[in-house]
């Protein structure tokens, strides 16, 4: 797909797969996708498919937050999901994806980390969110964000044994202490056109993008700018409007 043909199509307000510029592909969310995780979800945006799992463990809290639990987000872009990905340590794209998802959850204060504390300074629950790509066909930021939040929503604490460790053979019905559920929306700029949920070919022609994490009332709790092109104040304003509107749509899938 040449950039010239792409811009011509976008100028007519249509995409190569027939969608409108701010229309998502079909989205599905499947809870409980992994039996071994404390919480999990498989999410698809059209042909893009990701799985996220939550692991809960009893850990020592960080010294600067002795009365709070810990949070970590990891992303693995598997070579089987795209010829663009290679085996080995996480690349730049995987690191950015992990940071964006982590920031949205952390800055929205989605998880009440003080409620994860068991004994201040000694024991607290650690929440590890692992996200793996099954098929990468564009729109990874929003798919990863939705998969992570769905997995967090699905998570249940394991029991604690007599030694104070997690008993993974015994699950409780207690979920994570959630205060809100942030939704990740990325608006892409190609030429003068703004769109969401790009195909791989559209993503390759992106000039700039803005990823936003939004809570229930549409308030923005995190931002990440990507791409080489600068964004004007007016363009950012339009991106925010699109993100606030589309976040309502994605939230329904939870």
N, C-alpha and C positions, 0 to 999 in steps of 0.2 A: 504494500500500500504506500504510494508516494505521498509526501507531505502536501503537494499541490492538490491531489485528488481528495485527500482527507479534509483540507481546508474548504474545498468547494462543497463537499457534502455537509460539513458543519455549518457553512454559510446558509444552507437551505434548512437548517434546524433538524437534520437527521443524522443518524449514525449508520455505519456499515451493516449493523445487525438490525436496523429498523427502529431502534429506540430513539426517543427524544434526548436532548442533551442532558437533562437532569433526571433521567429515568434509570433506575437500577435494573439489573437483570433479575431473574427469579431468585429469591432468597429462601433458603431452607435452614432450619436450626433443629438439630437432633440431639436431645439431652441424653446423658448416660452412655456415651459412645465408647467408653473404656471401663471395664470391670475392675481394673487394678487401681485406678485413680480415685481420689476422694470425691472428685467432681469432674465432669467432662462434657464436651459438646463438639459435634461436628457441624461445620457451617459451610454452606456453598453459596456463592454468588455466581450464578450461571455455571460455567465450567471451572471456576476457581473453587477449590475445596481445601479447607484447613481443619485440623483437629486440635483442640486445646484440652489440657488436663491439669488438674490442681492436685498438688501433693501437700499434705499437712504433716508437720513434724514438730516435736518438742525440742526447742533450741535455747541457747543462752541469748538473751536480748542484747542488742548493741549497747555499748557503754554510754553513749550519748542519749539513748532513749531506753533506760532500764525498766520502764513501766509499760513498754509497748512491744507488740509482736513484730515480726520481720516480713518483708515482702520482696519477692524477686520474680522477674519475668525473663524467660529465655525463649528465643525463636530459633528454630532449625529449618532452613530451607533445603529440603532433601533433593539430591540430584535426580531422583526418579520423578520429581514433580515438574521439572523444567530443564531443558538442555543448557539454560543459562547458569544453573547452579552447579557447583563442583564440591566434591567431598573435602573434608578438612575443617579447620576452625571456622567459626561464624564470620561471614564477610560483612562488608559495609552495609549492605541492604538489610541483612538479618539483625545487625546491631541497632540500626535505626528503627526498624520495626519494633524490636523489644523495648527500646527507650520510649517510643511514642505510646505504646500500650501501657507501659509502666507509669509514665507521667500522667496519663489520663486517669488511671485508677488512683494513683497517689495524690494528685493535686485536687481531685474531686472529693477526697476523703471518703471514697466509696466504702472502704472497709474500716470499721472502728478499731484501729490497731491497739488501743488501750484495753479493749475487751478481749484481746488475744493474750494478754498477760496472765500468767498462772501464779508466779511468785516474783515480785519485782526484783530485778537484778540477777535472778537465778534461772527462771524458766518462763518461756513464752512460746506460743505457737508461731511457727514460721509458715508462710504461705508461698509456695513456689508454683508459678504458672508456666507450663511448657506448651509452646505452640509449634506445630509441625505442618509444613505444607504437604498436601497430597497431590494437588494439581494446581499449578500457578498459571493463571490465564488473565492476569490484570486485577486491579482493585484490591491488592493485598492488605493495605492499611486498614480499610474498613472491615474487611472480612476477619482479619486478625483481632481487631478490637471487639467485634461482636462475639467471636468465638471465646475470647478470654472472659468477657462478662457473663456469657451464658454458662461457662464452666464454673465460674465463681458462684453464680446463682445456684448451680446444681450441687455444689460441694456440701458434704456432711462430715463432721468431726469423727475421727475414730475414738474409741474409748481409750482411757489411760490405765495402764496396768499398775500392779502394786509397787513397781520400781519407779513410777513416774514417767515412763516412756509410752509412746503411742502404741496401742494394740491394734494393728491393721487388720486383724481377723474379726474384730468386733466394731461395726459402725454404729454410731448413734443416729438419732433423727434431728440432731442439732445442726443448723446451718451456720454459715459464717455471719458475723455481726455486720450486716450491710446497712448503710444509711442512704445510699442512692446508687443508681446504675448509669455511669457515663456511656454515651454513645459516640463512637468515632466516625467522623465524616471528613472525607478528603475531596476538595474541589480542585480540579485540574484546569490549567489555562493552556490552550493551544492557539497560538495567534491571539485573536481578540475574543475567542470563544471560551466559555466556562462550562465544564461538564463534570459528571460524577461517574464512578464505577467504570473506568476505562478498560477496553480490550487491550491486549498486549501491544498491538500495533499503535493504538492511540497513546498508550503510555510512553512508547518509544519516541513519540513526537511532542511530548509535553515540554512546554517552556518553563512553567512554574506550577507549583501546587501549594496548597495550604491545608494542613490537617488540623481539625479542631475536635476537642473532646467536650461534649455538652451534657449537662445534667437535665433532669426532668423539665424544669421551667425554661429551658433554652439558654441558661447562663453558660458562658464559656469558662472552662477551668484549665484548659491547656491548649497551646498552639505549637505547630511545627511547620516552618516554611521549607520547601524543597524546590529544586530546579534552579537554573542559572538566571532566569529573567527576573528583574525587579517587579514588585507588585505596588501599584499606586494605592493611595488611600481609598479612592473610589472603587477600585477592583476588590480590595480587601472587604469593603462594605458589602459588595455584591456577593462575595464568597460567603461571608457570615450569614447573609439572608438565606442563601441556598442551604447552607449547613443546618441552620436552625429549623428550616422547613423539613428537610430530609431526615433529620434526627427523629422527628415524630413518627415518620414512616418506619424507620428501622427499629425503633423501640417496640413497635407492635409485634415484632418477631420474637421478642423475649417472653 
